[in-house]
């Protein structure tokens, strides 16, 4: 039986694990976290997401986990609304979908659908990869070394597999000039209710505070600001200090959010980046998901591309008759890349002005952005928007994470 090592147990990695186990592979998933990762904000079930989940037989289960949504609203620091976009906008293809669930729920659903043929190793990752004839020897942090017919890097935008096989992150990372913190806020009796609305509060100085519906009694919070670099990922206190410096005078619910960030077990902070690579595969090592092509959360397509990438890689491996004939794996990886590359190229072309719209510099910019959000929904503008997005992965107004 052919063996595959998948490094990274997120959406892309676990989806691929489910597919390949069903196709007869012996699957090992190495995930550096000590357990299945929680956290992450909402993802929608439009397009590729729905198609792949349906193929896996998971779509109806995913729909049972939906978070009620009414739409998105742009507000100012005193809570006044400048613009709204309901879930019915653009025939249901607007900023917020009526079919959204939390990333943590989707990850759990995919994770739990794997059978006993998927071996999971939490708290583990690779430290070296070397070719051994027709196989790849993976050395693990634990000190073990094993041979695999295929190694897949699905370990995110800061991929260890990519660094080991293709070179340092700075060769491929393209920062977009913004950073984003996200976490879950536990509601208290005095917590303002969202009533199903995703609220976006822009503040001059390229800052934004966001709150959207989560599980009952919870809200999903985002803090966006201008930055290309951040404190080290393991220096949590330095991260909180940075957020305090940037948002202390931001108004609206900033103080509440800053206090909640320190309590949240799922707090995360990262820059908005894209990953651009000339090739995603090398012999029997391949990258999938953000490891290969991160389009940034500003694309709104991360989960859909992760799911589609896992499905396309599976299709290519099936066409090569793997795992029955592992000799065809390198050609299958080339076919996978040929199939996915046009889709990724389109997804990485963010709509004009996307970065500036997320975090305008001035109050004038904030008001202009709100005017645009109202204007694009008018009867005259809708056909123009549809034509502008036709033929691209962005066939709806781009989403924030």
KOLTORSE-171440 format. One record per residue (C-alpha): residue in three letters; x, z, y. Coordinates in steps of 0.02 Angstrom, whole numbers, padded with zeros to 5 digits, always signed. Each point is the difference from the previous one (the first is absolute). Layout:
REM residues N
alaXZY ...
END
This chain:
REM residues 401
unk+00000+00000+00000 unk+00067-00047+00172 unk+00033+00146+00117 unk-00030+00005+00188 unk+00058+00132+00122 unk-00108+00015+00156 unk+00082+00104+00136 unk-00136+00069+00112 unk-00170+00066-00049 unk-00102-00056+00151 unk-00137-00130+00009 unk+00110-00149-00046 unk+00097+00090-00136 unk-00146+00081-00086 unk-00106-00158+00008 unk+00140-00098-00082 unk+00019+00137-00131 unk-00183-00015-00048 unk+00010-00189-00012 unk+00160-00005-00103 unk-00052+00137-00120 unk-00157-00099-00038 unk+00111-00152-00033 unk+00103+00093-00129 unk+00151+00059+00098 unk+00082+00168-00023 unk-00013+00066+00178 unk+00105+00136+00082 unk-00045+00053+00177 unk+00131+00101+00096 unk-00069+00087+00155 unk+00114+00104+00109 unk-00143+00115+00056 unk-00036+00149-00113 unk-00181-00055-00025 unk-00120-00138+00048 unk+00012-00019+00188 unk-00149+00058+00103 unk-00036-00050+00178 unk-00012-00167+00086 unk-00147-00058+00101 unk-00146-00115-00039 unk+00012-00169-00085 unk-00139-00126-00015 unk-00065-00098-00148 unk-00012-00171+00080 unk+00089-00155-00063 unk+00145+00022-00120 unk-00032+00185-00023 unk-00175-00029-00070 unk+00054-00148-00106 unk+00145+00089-00085 unk-00097+00162-00028 unk-00142-00101-00075 unk+00121-00086-00118 unk+00063+00171-00053 unk-00177+00062-00026 unk+00019+00131+00137 unk-00102-00070+00144 unk-00162+00093-00034 unk+00094+00163-00022 unk+00088-00031+00165 unk-00166-00030+00086 unk-00061+00170-00059 unk+00140+00078+00104 unk-00041-00084+00166 unk+00009+00096+00163 unk-00152-00033+00112 unk+00050-00104+00152 unk-00091-00051+00158 unk+00140-00091+00091 unk+00143+00021+00122 unk-00008+00060+00179 unk+00133-00002+00137 unk-00007+00154+00110 unk+00096+00082+00143 unk+00066+00177+00009 unk-00166+00075+00060 unk-00091-00077-00149 unk-00088-00141+00094 unk-00019-00159-00101 unk+00071-00160+00070 unk-00046-00113-00146 unk-00076+00002-00174 unk+00011-00113-00152 unk-00131+00046-00132 unk+00025-00038-00184 unk-00124-00143+00019 unk+00114-00093+00122 unk+00060-00172-00055 unk-00124+00003-00145 unk+00085+00154-00071 unk+00178-00066+00024 unk+00043+00104+00153 unk+00127+00138+00026 unk-00090+00125-00112 unk-00087-00048-00161 unk-00155+00078-00075 unk+00099+00011-00162 unk+00147+00115+00033 unk+00076+00138-00103 unk+00150+00112+00020 unk+00165-00064-00066 unk+00022+00161-00099 unk-00164-00033-00093 unk+00048-00180-00039 unk+00172+00054-00060 unk-00077+00131-00115 unk-00126-00125-00070 unk+00136-00126-00045 unk+00115+00136-00066 unk-00134+00072-00114 unk-00047-00171-00069 unk+00170-00020-00085 unk+00005+00027-00187 unk+00122+00098-00110 unk+00121-00146+00000 unk+00054+00042+00179 unk+00138+00130+00000 unk+00014+00091+00165 unk+00154+00089+00062 unk-00035+00098+00159 unk+00144+00067+00102 unk+00106-00145-00062 unk+00078-00156+00073 unk+00144-00119-00032 unk+00179+00021+00061 unk+00075-00162-00069 unk-00054-00166-00075 unk+00116-00114-00098 unk-00028-00155-00103 unk+00034+00021-00186 unk-00015-00171-00079 unk-00184-00044-00003 unk-00054+00174+00056 unk+00025+00117+00148 unk+00075+00173-00022 unk-00078+00127+00117 unk+00089+00162+00037 unk-00114+00142+00052 unk+00022+00147+00115 unk-00020+00113-00152 unk+00158-00076-00075 unk-00087-00105-00133 unk+00030-00187-00020 unk-00119-00122-00084 unk-00018-00187-00026 unk-00149-00101+00059 unk-00054-00182-00010 unk-00068+00010+00178 unk+00024+00119+00148 unk-00127+00001+00141 unk+00030+00082+00167 unk-00168+00061+00066 unk+00073+00145+00096 unk-00057-00040+00176 unk+00077-00059+00162 unk+00151+00114-00024 unk+00027-00065-00177 unk+00145+00068-00101 unk-00009-00147-00121 unk+00017-00121+00146 unk+00153+00094+00065 unk+00083+00002-00171 unk-00031-00182-00042 unk-00017-00092+00166 unk+00095+00103+00127 unk-00034+00127+00139 unk-00168+00019+00085 unk+00065-00053+00170 unk+00026-00175-00068 unk-00187-00022-00022 unk-00089+00125+00114 unk-00078-00067+00160 unk-00069+00142+00107 unk-00153-00036+00104 unk+00032+00134+00131 unk-00130+00127-00054 unk-00008+00152-00112 unk-00149+00085-00079 unk-00038+00173-00069 unk-00149+00023-00116 unk-00076+00150-00087 unk-00164+00084-00048 unk-00084+00126+00115 unk-00110+00133-00077 unk-00157+00021+00106 unk-00050+00168+00071 unk-00169+00049+00073 unk+00056-00053+00175 unk+00080-00165-00053 unk-00081-00148+00089 unk-00094-00110-00123 unk+00034-00185-00020 unk-00172-00051-00064 unk+00078-00141-00100 unk+00100-00073+00146 unk+00185-00041+00003 unk+00052+00060+00174 unk+00155-00071+00086 unk+00059+00087+00157 unk+00137-00095+00094 unk+00107+00095+00125 unk+00119-00079+00126 unk+00179-00007-00058 unk-00034-00097-00162 unk-00085+00146-00087 unk-00157+00006-00107 unk-00096+00138-00088 unk-00117-00050-00141 unk-00129+00090-00105 unk-00106-00077-00136 unk-00117+00065-00135 unk+00074+00073-00159 unk-00070+00102-00142 unk-00139+00121+00048 unk+00076+00134+00111 unk+00154-00104+00039 unk+00059-00126+00128 unk+00144-00122-00017 unk+00113+00010+00152 unk+00128-00121+00072 unk+00125+00017+00142 unk+00082-00162+00059 unk+00143-00013+00125 unk+00146-00109+00053 unk+00156+00021-00109 unk+00122-00100-00105 unk+00088+00149-00078 unk-00056+00174-00052 unk+00073+00167-00056 unk+00054+00005-00183 unk-00146-00003-00122 unk+00052+00168-00071 unk+00008+00086+00170 unk-00182+00044+00022 unk+00028+00120+00145 unk+00089-00135+00101 unk-00147-00115-00032 unk-00126+00128+00062 unk+00108+00034+00153 unk+00002-00186+00040 unk-00189-00011-00012 unk-00018+00153+00113 unk+00110-00082+00131 unk-00098-00162-00003 unk-00180+00060-00015 unk-00004+00173+00082 unk-00079-00071+00159 unk-00102-00138-00082 unk-00170+00082+00019 unk-00155-00028-00108 unk+00033+00094-00165 unk+00190-00009+00007 unk+00030+00188-00011 unk-00117+00014-00148 unk+00086-00145-00089 unk+00176+00069+00031 unk-00050+00168-00073 unk-00083-00084-00149 unk+00153-00106-00035 unk+00104+00155-00038 unk-00129+00061-00126 unk-00033-00166-00089 unk+00076-00016-00174 unk-00012-00190+00012 unk+00087-00019+00169 unk+00107-00157+00012 unk+00094-00088+00140 unk+00081-00171+00000 unk+00036-00149+00111 unk-00103-00158-00001 unk+00116-00128-00078 unk-00005-00164-00091 unk+00113-00047-00145 unk+00062-00180-00005 unk+00101-00056-00151 unk+00063-00173-00049 unk-00033+00040-00184 unk-00096+00136-00092 unk+00077-00025-00171 unk+00172-00004-00077 unk+00010-00042-00185 unk-00108+00135-00082 unk-00025+00111+00152 unk-00147-00033+00117 unk-00079+00085+00150 unk-00187+00012+00032 unk-00106+00075+00139 unk+00079+00076+00155 unk+00170+00002-00086 unk+00001-00190+00010 unk-00107-00048+00148 unk-00069+00144+00102 unk-00112-00082+00131 unk-00017+00170+00086 unk-00158+00105+00008 unk-00045-00098+00157 unk-00043-00147-00111 unk-00137+00099-00086 unk+00048-00091-00160 unk+00120+00118-00088 unk-00115+00055-00141 unk-00074-00173-00026 unk+00173-00078-00013 unk+00060+00136-00118 unk-00147-00031-00116 unk+00015-00189+00011 unk+00188+00007-00026 unk-00021+00100-00161 unk-00132-00123-00061 unk+00107-00153+00041 unk+00153+00073-00085 unk-00105+00034-00155 unk-00067-00179+00002 unk+00176-00072+00010 unk+00062+00109-00143 unk-00149-00049-00107 unk+00034-00184+00032 unk+00178+00026-00061 unk-00067+00081-00160 unk+00081+00166+00038 unk+00017+00126-00077 unk+00000-00103-00161 unk+00144-00107+00067 unk+00104+00099+00128 unk+00115-00150+00025 unk-00129-00073+00119 unk-00002+00148+00119 unk+00121-00068+00133 unk-00101-00161+00015 unk-00159+00102+00012 unk+00070+00099+00145 unk+00040-00161+00092 unk-00178-00062-00030 unk-00070+00165+00064 unk+00099-00016+00160 unk-00055-00179+00026 unk-00182+00053-00018 unk+00010+00149+00118 unk+00119-00061+00134 unk-00127-00102+00104 unk-00121+00145-00001 unk+00133+00121+00061 unk+00063-00117+00134 unk-00176-00009+00070 unk-00028+00188-00011 unk+00159+00039+00094 unk-00054-00107+00148 unk-00093+00134+00095 unk-00134-00058+00122 unk+00069-00027+00176 unk+00010+00160+00100 unk-00034+00108-00152 unk+00137+00128+00032 unk-00040+00016+00185 unk-00186+00020-00036 unk+00030+00147-00117 unk+00092+00099+00134 unk-00017-00073+00176 unk+00126+00057+00130 unk-00119+00034+00146 unk-00179+00048+00035 unk-00029-00178+00057 unk+00060-00061-00169 unk-00115+00123-00087 unk-00151-00064+00097 unk+00048-00181-00028 unk+00015+00031-00187 unk-00172+00081-00003 unk-00071-00149+00096 unk+00075-00118-00129 unk-00078+00101-00142 unk-00169-00020+00083 unk+00027-00183+00045 unk+00050-00060-00174 unk-00168+00060-00066 unk-00103-00107+00117 unk-00095-00149-00068 unk+00112-00123+00093 unk+00164+00079-00056 unk-00039+00026-00185 unk+00024-00183-00053 unk+00165-00006+00095 unk+00064+00155-00090 unk-00054-00069-00168 unk+00093-00164+00032 unk+00156+00091+00058 unk+00005+00104-00159 unk-00052-00136-00122 unk+00131-00043-00129 unk+00098+00161+00025 unk+00001+00167-00088 unk-00069+00074+00161 unk-00175-00068-00018 unk-00066+00152+00091 unk+00063+00100+00149 unk+00155+00093-00061 unk-00017+00180-00053 unk+00092+00156+00047 unk+00048+00112-00145 
END
